[in-house]
Amino acid sequence: MNFSINRDLLLMNLTNVSKALSTKTPMPVLTGIKFDLKQDFLLLTASNNEISIQAMIKNKKQLKIEGEGSFVVPGKFLIDIVRKLDAKTIEFNAVEENIVKVFADRSDFTLNTLEKINFPLISFAESDTFIKLDVGSLKQIIRKTTFATSLSEARAILTGVSFNVSTNKLEAIATDSYRLAKKFITFEQKNSNVGVVIPSRSLDELNKILSDDNDSETEIHFSPTKALFKYKNLLYQTRLIEGTYPNTNSLIPTDFLTSIKFNKAELMAAIDRAALFTNVESSNIIQLQLSADKTVEISSTTNEIGGVIEELTPLECSNAVHFKIAFTAKYFLEAIKSFDSSEITVHFTGEIKPFIITGDFDYNLTQLILPVRVS
């Protein structure tokens, strides 16, 4: 059982599959990548019990297979070897039951295999319930929501992004109880109603694999416990988070005290400077004050360092009332960065009430932040 393969083709697929390698596990076999040699294609599979990835390589010009079979090799070591090789073609030869030889030009590596019998049996089964989504939309959903999920396992359901499909609409929601990100997209075709919660870590790893070819398509298959993403030659499967996601519809206000439009770059720069005078490890709190003359002041003060005041002239202001609100700079900056619009509008409902951020270009994106009480 041996095969030869183009080095670049192998490295690309190994890198993609490696996103599912386990680093801390009582099962050593999960640190390995399984090679399944078939008559005219090669399967690479890795799993860490949360996500599983399989790549199919089927290229007669760049892949030559002699004999069918399978083996599992340590993933990290193999990737390091392939990455450092200069040869155009790499040859693998299973010389014994537990030894694989790797040849490339004048290099000769010997790898001890892992017990393939212990590698989990993974079903990448498709489902009758699925949606088709262009890669550009999927990447945007991930980039604009996952940062708002919770890092604490105390409420596991909040560590994921809620995907709700209803007929011709997909709504993705993420919240950690202090902020909320909500994005929706619409479909031309009708879909079955689906409601699942996908771990944010799984989505972030998927995003690293998705290319910048935004027009390519991916299928998302839903089952009771898993979601399967079909993308090019890859199958990317993740477990779902069990439980009922909180109803967040009532949290987003619709009546506002005032709405202020800013140049996004100017607002980000002002908040970033004001945040220099906060203690990131504790409060990271800044204040925004609107005056009757429509000027906006962004400020922060700490006893140990000092204070700063940044003055901004907004592009528009719907109601010039005098009020002040405090919030976490980190949350505000992360929310603003998710917008592609050059101008964003902050809609305030009161000094101690949640406020939302919208953008003209990002009509289907809403960011919500809870204010902070200050004495």
Secondary structure as UniProt FT lines:
FT   STRAND          2..6
FT   HELIX           7..17
FT   HELIX           18..20
FT   HELIX           28..31
FT   STRAND          32..37
FT   STRAND          42..47
FT   STRAND          51..57
FT   TURN            60..62
FT   STRAND          63..66
FT   STRAND          69..74
FT   HELIX           75..84
FT   STRAND          89..96
FT   TURN            97..98
FT   STRAND          99..104
FT   TURN            105..106
FT   STRAND          107..112
FT   HELIX           116..118
FT   STRAND          130..134
FT   HELIX           135..145
FT   HELIX           146..148
FT   HELIX           153..159
FT   STRAND          160..175
FT   STRAND          179..199
FT   HELIX           200..209
FT   TURN            214..215
FT   STRAND          217..222
FT   STRAND          226..231
FT   TURN            232..233
FT   STRAND          234..239
FT   HELIX           249..251
FT   STRAND          258..263
FT   HELIX           264..274
FT   HELIX           275..277
FT   TURN            280..283
FT   STRAND          285..290
FT   TURN            292..293
FT   STRAND          296..302
FT   TURN            303..305
FT   STRAND          306..312
FT   STRAND          316..317
FT   STRAND          323..328
FT   HELIX           329..337
FT   STRAND          343..348
FT   TURN            351..352
FT   STRAND          355..359
FT   TURN            363..364
FT   STRAND          365..369
//
